[in-house]
Amino acid sequence: MIRTLTYIDAQQTACIHADALPDDFLPSFGAKFLEILHSQLLSSVKVTATGYFENDQLVGFIVGTTNTAQLFSEIFRAGFLRFLPFILKKAITSPTTFKKLLETIFYGQKKSTVASGELIIIAIKSSCRRKGIGRKLFKRLITDFRIQGVHLFQVSTLVNNQSANQFYKRLGGKFNHSFSMYDQRWNLYEFSIYEKKV
Ligand SMILES: CC(C)(COP(=O)(O)OP(=O)(O)OC[C@H]1O[C@@H](n2cnc3c(N)ncnc32)[C@H](O)[C@@H]1OP(=O)(O)O)[C@@H](O)C(=O)NCCC(=O)NCCS
């Protein structure tokens, strides 16, 4: 079953996010931080989020936005006091924490393409991959974006995330450029909605 997600689903989406991308910057703050972040994300009117359920258990989700420029700065401003203890704790052991946090907050403001939508994250439970669930969620995001008047959207993924790069290319993504964030290289793909054949 596919359905729209709300903040009530945040614990489950955060759990899948942490398992799917354990080495990423945001999961490195820990499970509780990620759950707060997800609950802010899933509450935002700027976000479109869909989950794929099997036997009432969430096994995959996708999150998109039509306003990356403001999304992360709004989320961190609104949840500042709740995020602060996690940020300070991590900063003690990792001096690059503040730099990376600023990169997250201002990520969407370094606008490099004309895309009006962005796929923020897609993650499928590892035991459920290569069964077409990612493709179904992706198709649903396209439907939602189309309703919102988005004709072009983008997604960024780490250069060394082979499955995600293959997935985006297979689904029609056109490589646009690479850039640096969190001291790593990322690829940015663009998707033209009306040309798409998923
Ligand atoms: C990327 C990801 C979302 C794909 O989800 P999925 O449900 O496994 O993808 P699908 O089964 O719908 O695959 C669709 C097509 O993408 C391509 N693809 C997906 N995973 C692939 C892999 N590991 N290697 C090569 N191609 C792959 C294939 O062409 C596939 O079609 P096929 O199975 O008929 O050959 C999933 O691997 C995942 O959750 N990864 C960890 C989280 C992540 O990296 N997210 C992206 C960063 S935001």
The ligand as a Gaussian input file, in Angstrom:
#p B3LYP/6-31G(d) Opt

LIG

0 1
 C       18.382000       3.663000      -4.511000
 C       17.192000       2.889000      -3.938000
 C       16.173000       3.892000      -3.395000
 C       16.542000       2.096000      -5.080000
 O       15.333000       1.518000      -4.603000
 P       14.815000       0.076000      -5.122000
 O       13.436000      -0.136000      -4.615000
 O       15.825000      -0.963000      -4.811000
 O       14.802000       0.338000      -6.705000
 P       13.925000      -0.430000      -7.804000
 O       13.798000      -1.866000      -7.456000
 O       12.657000       0.319000      -8.034000
 O       14.881000      -0.275000      -9.073000
 C       14.546000       0.417000     -10.276000
 C       15.730000       0.311000     -11.218000
 O       16.850000       1.075000     -10.705000
 C       18.074000       0.391000     -10.992000
 N       18.709000      -0.014000      -9.734000
 C       18.192000       0.034000      -8.485000
 N       19.089000      -0.405000      -7.578000
 C       20.185000      -0.761000      -8.270000
 C       21.457000      -1.297000      -7.902000
 N       21.765000      -1.568000      -6.632000
 N       22.360000      -1.542000      -8.884000
 C       22.085000      -1.288000     -10.184000
 N       20.876000      -0.771000     -10.589000
 C       19.960000      -0.518000      -9.655000
 C       17.697000      -0.856000     -11.789000
 O       17.753000      -0.529000     -13.160000
 C       16.271000      -1.096000     -11.356000
 O       15.503000      -1.798000     -12.294000
 P       15.622000      -3.426000     -12.390000
 O       15.598000      -3.976000     -10.988000
 O       14.434000      -3.785000     -13.212000
 O       16.940000      -3.685000     -13.053000
 C       17.639000       1.882000      -2.835000
 O       18.755000       1.163000      -3.292000
 C       18.004000       2.520000      -1.495000
 O       17.149000       2.741000      -0.636000
 N       19.311000       2.784000      -1.290000
 C       19.809000       3.339000      -0.011000
 C       19.348000       4.769000       0.183000
 C       19.870000       5.665000      -0.909000
 O       20.996000       5.520000      -1.374000
 N       19.030000       6.634000      -1.329000
 C       19.388000       7.571000      -2.370000
 C       20.133000       8.723000      -1.855000
 S       19.027000      10.064000      -1.458000

